[in-house]
Amino acid sequence: MPNSLLRQIPKVDAIIASAGWKTLVAACPESIAKDALREYLGSLRLAIKEGRATVVPSIKEIVKDVGARAAALMEPGLKRVINATGVVIHTNLGRSLLAKRAVDAIVKVATGYSNLEYDIEKGARGSRYVHCASILKRLTGAEEAFVVNNNAGAVFLILNTLAEGKEVIIARGELIEIGGSFRIPDVMKKSGAVLKEVGTTNRTYIEDFERAIGENTGLIMKAHTSNYRIRGFTHEASSEELVQLGKKYNIPTYFDTGSGLFYNFEGLETLDEPLIRDELKKGFDVISFSGDKLLGAPQAGIVIGERGCLEAMKKNPMTRALRPDKFTLAGLEATLLLCLDARSAAAGIPTIRMVLEDKDALAKRARRLASQLKKSCPGETVSVVDIYSEVGGGSFPDMVIPSVGLALRPSTITIDGLEKRLRHLPVPVVARIEKEVLILDMRTILAQDEKDLVAGVASVLTNAR
Ligand SMILES: *Cc1c(COP(=O)(O)O)cnc(C)c1O
């Protein structure tokens, strides 16, 4: 039986000679169409051999299926998804969304020439590092500032420049792993610096640091424990103590603050998240942080601090390998300009706006979407519930913001099945499961997502019936 079926599969030449094929290759590159055809015939043969296919499709049906496969091959792999997780800075979903101003600035330098490395005053070659420097200095009070590709790159560059072949003293409780295999001890090793950990997991005193200082000490480092907290019987050396110690022994001090908080979230319990300006005032020689966490800008690593340290970093040959592109610089500068005024930051920077978003406004949107869903899929349970969102991105590790969500309890499929089907929609919806219900958190669902979200959820619920 399979052999006779296999023989019935139309010949490639016959398929390619068909009218349908001609229409198909008018719409997509022939090589893509042929790849898709080869894949299709391969899986058809396999399905016949394994007894999963018992009829051979017509040429017309084959061309239709190949057309769909070819279209899928031409779709970009990186695409929009709807973030219904409530995690505002979701590293897996692209972290911060950009301010409109930042996007406009990026479009300008992307579609026209710019003075990226051109000094307009002098009419000669300039430096790309000047572009964000002046606004960063204004916002933070730093003597000097410069930008690299991301904060992991900044950490590496700082360690390599200031402490290659020398010891870096850091508290044992701060030897962090950020995720994606970024671990302070490993980065330190690659940078050529020698890790000198002091204290215990939960308690470290300034005396521990002082005792560890020796001939070969190159740097005193502090790392923000971005994604966890040590609670209970704890002690850490304060920023002020570390700075004082550095000055006493003439050793530079460096603080990796992680998130890059510029906006003062009054009323939210931000007590543990360091405001960049305040930390610099305490006297650190160098501070570094991410562009795409709480700052709400493009991916970048921002370094601010003492001129001598930063000039040495700029001369490091590795700097060239970590340099930011013009899109990053344009988007970052526009975002930083919004930070000059707290109101424009809160209104214009999506990350900040979403963290601040009022619960009543979220509840109103949730009720509207719930009624639309109930209308499109009668009989399904859709309710509006009080929940908590997270900031994410390693910021505010235990801060949860009161939020509002839609809770779904599908009548014919499991919760896991629903979660999976939502992920496979044309515009994937990433949701979370809490206590056997599927939650769509309104905080991270954008206004422009609402239509696709309702249509997608409704199609999944109705098709499952
Ligand atoms: C997030 C983070 C990093 C890594 O920053 P990227 O911008 O993701 O490269 C480094 N250190 C700390 C403390 C962080 O929170």
The ligand as a Gaussian input file, in Angstrom:
#p B3LYP/6-31G(d) Opt

LIG

0 1
 C       21.690000      43.540000      34.404000
 C       22.963000      43.644000      35.104000
 C       24.186000      43.491000      34.422000
 C       24.230000      43.177000      32.947000
 O       23.766000      44.250000      32.195000
 P       23.381000      44.079000      30.634000
 O       22.971000      45.434000      30.219000
 O       22.293000      43.068000      30.588000
 O       24.600000      43.615000      29.930000
 C       25.355000      43.610000      35.144000
 N       25.338000      43.861000      36.473000
 C       24.190000      44.016000      37.170000
 C       24.251000      44.291000      38.635000
 C       22.968000      43.919000      36.510000
 O       21.815000      44.052000      37.187000

